[in-house]
Structures are given as C-alpha cells and as structure tokens.
C-alpha cells in the first residue's frame, strides 16, 4: 500500500526509485499502482517525474 498524503508519497516513491527501480514504469508495474495517479498527486504539490534523474523533482 502506498501513502495517500502527497508529501509522504513523494518520499516513498523517490526512495523506491532510488533504491529499487530503474523507472517509474517499473515501480508501478511491480507495485501494481497507477503511474498517472501518482504523477497527478505529486503534480498537485509541484513535483514532476524527471526520467533522467529517475525521481520526482
């Protein structure tokens, strides 16, 4: 289960991307979550996925 709070979600997703997954797509597939939903929640707090850095910035 992923956090619902956007700030906690940001921390959770960036940690997983840094330590375990090479892309947002791989994370979403493995955890069976919707990448667009994650991106939307994080965009609401002005964070966007950077493919080169493999993290939300």
VEXBA-116142 format. One record per atom (N, C-alpha, C, O): residue in one letter; atom name; residue number from 0; x, y, z. Coordinates in steps of 0.1 Angstrom, whole numbers, plus 2048, in hexadecimal, padded with zeros to 3 digits. Layout:
<atoms>
ATOM residuo atomo num  c1  c2  c3
ATOM       a    CA NUM   X   Y   Z
...
</atoms>
This chain:
<atoms>
ATOM residuo atomo num  c1  c2  c3
ATOM       x     N   0 808 7F4 800
ATOM       x    CA   0 800 800 800
ATOM       x     C   0 809 80C 800
ATOM       x     O   0 813 80D 807
ATOM       x     N   1 806 816 7F8
ATOM       x    CA   1 80D 822 7F7
ATOM       x     C   1 807 82D 7FF
ATOM       x     O   1 7FA 82D 801
ATOM       x     N   2 80F 837 804
ATOM       x    CA   2 809 842 80C
ATOM       x     C   2 7FF 84A 804
ATOM       x     O   2 801 84C 7F8
ATOM       x     N   3 7F5 84F 80B
ATOM       x    CA   3 7EB 858 804
ATOM       x     C   3 7EF 867 806
ATOM       x     O   3 7EC 86F 7FD
ATOM       x     N   4 7F6 86A 810
ATOM       x    CA   4 7FA 878 812
ATOM       x     C   4 805 87B 808
ATOM       x     O   4 80F 874 806
ATOM       x     N   5 804 886 800
ATOM       x    CA   5 80D 889 7F5
ATOM       x     C   5 81C 88B 7FA
ATOM       x     O   5 825 886 7F3
ATOM       x     N   6 81E 891 805
ATOM       x    CA   6 82C 892 80A
ATOM       x     C   6 832 884 80D
ATOM       x     O   6 83E 882 80A
ATOM       x     N   7 82A 87C 814
ATOM       x    CA   7 82F 86F 817
ATOM       x     C   7 831 866 80A
ATOM       x     O   7 83A 85E 809
ATOM       x     N   8 827 868 801
ATOM       x    CA   8 828 861 7F4
ATOM       x     C   8 835 865 7ED
ATOM       x     O   8 83C 85C 7E7
ATOM       x     N   9 838 871 7ED
ATOM       x    CA   9 845 876 7E6
ATOM       x     C   9 851 86F 7EC
ATOM       x     O   9 859 86A 7E5
ATOM       x     N  10 852 86F 7F9
ATOM       x    CA  10 85D 869 800
ATOM       x     C  10 85D 85A 7FD
ATOM       x     O  10 868 854 7FA
ATOM       x     N  11 852 853 7FD
ATOM       x    CA  11 851 845 7FB
ATOM       x     C  11 855 841 7ED
ATOM       x     O  11 85E 839 7EA
ATOM       x     N  12 850 849 7E3
ATOM       x    CA  12 852 846 7D5
ATOM       x     C  12 861 849 7D1
ATOM       x     O  12 867 841 7CB
ATOM       x     N  13 866 854 7D6
ATOM       x    CA  13 874 857 7D3
ATOM       x     C  13 87E 84D 7D9
ATOM       x     O  13 888 84A 7D3
ATOM       x     N  14 87B 848 7E5
ATOM       x    CA  14 883 83E 7EC
ATOM       x     C  14 883 831 7E3
ATOM       x     O  14 88E 82B 7E1
ATOM       x     N  15 877 82D 7DF
ATOM       x    CA  15 876 821 7D7
ATOM       x     C  15 87D 822 7CA
ATOM       x     O  15 884 819 7C6
ATOM       x     N  16 87C 82E 7C4
ATOM       x    CA  16 882 830 7B7
ATOM       x     C  16 892 830 7B9
ATOM       x     O  16 899 82A 7B0
ATOM       x     N  17 896 836 7C3
ATOM       x    CA  17 8A5 837 7C5
ATOM       x     C  17 8AB 829 7C8
ATOM       x     O  17 8B5 825 7C3
ATOM       x     N  18 8A4 821 7D1
ATOM       x    CA  18 8AA 815 7D6
ATOM       x     C  18 8A6 808 7CF
ATOM       x     O  18 8AD 7FE 7CF
ATOM       x     N  19 89A 808 7C8
ATOM       x    CA  19 895 7FC 7C3
ATOM       x     C  19 891 7FB 7B4
ATOM       x     O  19 891 7F1 7AE
ATOM       x     N  20 88E 807 7AE
ATOM       x    CA  20 888 806 7A1
ATOM       x     C  20 88F 810 797
ATOM       x     O  20 893 81B 79B
ATOM       x     N  21 891 80B 78B
ATOM       x    CA  21 897 813 781
ATOM       x     C  21 88E 81D 77A
ATOM       x     O  21 893 826 772
ATOM       x     N  22 881 81C 77C
ATOM       x    CA  22 878 825 776
ATOM       x     C  22 86B 826 77E
ATOM       x     O  22 868 81D 786
ATOM       x     N  23 863 830 77B
ATOM       x    CA  23 856 831 781
ATOM       x     C  23 84D 826 77C
ATOM       x     O  23 845 820 784
ATOM       x     N  24 84E 822 770
ATOM       x    CA  24 846 818 76A
ATOM       x     C  24 849 80A 771
ATOM       x     O  24 840 803 774
ATOM       x     N  25 856 807 774
ATOM       x    CA  25 859 7FB 77B
ATOM       x     C  25 853 7FB 789
ATOM       x     O  25 84E 7F0 78D
ATOM       x     N  26 854 806 790
ATOM       x    CA  26 84E 807 79D
ATOM       x     C  26 83F 804 79D
ATOM       x     O  26 83A 7FC 7A4
ATOM       x     N  27 839 80B 793
ATOM       x    CA  27 82A 80A 792
ATOM       x     C  27 826 7FB 78F
ATOM       x     O  27 81C 7F6 794
ATOM       x     N  28 82D 7F5 786
ATOM       x    CA  28 82A 7E7 782
ATOM       x     C  28 82C 7DE 78E
ATOM       x     O  28 824 7D5 790
ATOM       x     N  29 837 7DF 795
ATOM       x    CA  29 83A 7D6 7A0
ATOM       x     C  29 831 7D8 7AB
ATOM       x     O  29 82C 7CE 7B2
ATOM       x     N  30 82D 7E5 7AF
ATOM       x    CA  30 824 7E7 7BA
ATOM       x     C  30 816 7E7 7B6
ATOM       x     O  30 80D 7E9 7BE
ATOM       x     N  31 813 7E6 7A9
ATOM       x    CA  31 805 7E6 7A4
ATOM       x     C  31 7FE 7F2 7A8
ATOM       x     O  31 7F3 7F2 7AD
ATOM       x     N  32 804 7FE 7A4
ATOM       x    CA  32 7FE 80B 7A7
ATOM       x     C  32 7FD 813 79A
ATOM       x     O  32 805 810 790
ATOM       x     N  33 7F5 81D 799
ATOM       x    CA  33 7F3 825 78D
ATOM       x     C  33 7FD 831 78D
ATOM       x     O  33 7FC 83A 796
ATOM       x     N  34 806 831 784
ATOM       x    CA  34 810 83C 783
ATOM       x     C  34 80A 849 781
ATOM       x     O  34 80F 853 786
ATOM       x     N  35 7FF 84A 779
ATOM       x    CA  35 7F9 857 777
ATOM       x     C  35 7F3 85C 783
ATOM       x     O  35 7F3 869 786
ATOM       x     N  36 7ED 854 78C
ATOM       x    CA  36 7E8 858 798
ATOM       x     C  36 7F3 85D 7A2
ATOM       x     O  36 7F1 868 7A8
ATOM       x     N  37 7FE 856 7A2
ATOM       x    CA  37 809 85B 7AA
ATOM       x     C  37 80E 869 7A5
ATOM       x     O  37 810 872 7AD
ATOM       x     N  38 810 869 798
ATOM       x    CA  38 815 876 792
ATOM       x     C  38 80B 881 794
ATOM       x     O  38 810 88D 797
ATOM       x     N  39 7FE 87F 794
ATOM       x    CA  39 7F4 889 796
ATOM       x     C  39 7F5 88E 7A5
ATOM       x     O  39 7F4 89A 7A7
ATOM       x     N  40 7F6 885 7AE
ATOM       x    CA  40 7F6 889 7BC
ATOM       x     C  40 803 891 7BF
ATOM       x     O  40 802 89A 7C7
ATOM       x     N  41 80E 88D 7B9
ATOM       x    CA  41 81A 894 7BB
ATOM       x     C  41 81B 8A1 7B4
ATOM       x     O  41 821 8AB 7B8
ATOM       x     N  42 814 8A2 7A8
ATOM       x    CA  42 813 8AF 7A1
ATOM       x     C  42 80C 8B9 7A9
ATOM       x     O  42 80E 8C5 7A8
ATOM       x     N  43 802 8B4 7B1
ATOM       x    CA  43 7FA 8BD 7B9
ATOM       x     C  43 803 8C5 7C4
ATOM       x     O  43 7FF 8CF 7C8
ATOM       x     N  44 80E 8BF 7C7
ATOM       x    CA  44 818 8C6 7D0
ATOM       x     C  44 824 8CA 7C9
ATOM       x     O  44 82F 8CC 7CF
ATOM       x     N  45 823 8CB 7BB
ATOM       x    CA  45 82D 8D1 7B2
ATOM       x     C  45 83A 8C8 7B1
ATOM       x     O  45 845 8CD 7B1
ATOM       x     N  46 838 8BB 7B1
ATOM       x    CA  46 843 8B2 7AE
ATOM       x     C  46 83F 8AA 7A1
ATOM       x     O  46 834 8A6 79F
ATOM       x     N  47 849 8A8 799
ATOM       x    CA  47 847 8A2 78C
ATOM       x     C  47 852 898 78A
ATOM       x     O  47 85E 89A 78E
ATOM       x     N  48 84F 88D 783
ATOM       x    CA  48 859 882 781
ATOM       x     C  48 863 886 777
ATOM       x     O  48 860 88B 76C
ATOM       x     N  49 870 885 77A
ATOM       x    CA  49 87B 888 772
ATOM       x     C  49 881 87A 76E
ATOM       x     O  49 887 873 776
ATOM       x     N  50 87F 876 761
ATOM       x    CA  50 884 869 75C
ATOM       x     C  50 893 867 75E
ATOM       x     O  50 898 85D 761
ATOM       x     N  51 89A 872 75A
ATOM       x    CA  51 8A9 871 75B
ATOM       x     C  51 8AE 86F 769
ATOM       x     O  51 8B7 867 76B
ATOM       x     N  52 8A8 875 773
ATOM       x    CA  52 8AC 874 781
ATOM       x     C  52 8A4 868 788
ATOM       x     O  52 8A8 864 792
ATOM       x     N  53 89A 863 781
ATOM       x    CA  53 892 859 787
ATOM       x     C  53 88D 85C 794
ATOM       x     O  53 88E 854 79E
ATOM       x     N  54 887 868 795
ATOM       x    CA  54 881 86C 7A2
ATOM       x     C  54 877 878 79F
ATOM       x     O  54 878 87E 795
ATOM       x     N  55 86F 87B 7A9
ATOM       x    CA  55 866 886 7A9
ATOM       x     C  55 86E 892 7AE
ATOM       x     O  55 873 892 7B9
ATOM       x     N  56 86E 89D 7A6
ATOM       x    CA  56 875 8A9 7AA
ATOM       x     C  56 86C 8B5 7A9
ATOM       x     O  56 870 8C0 7AC
</atoms>
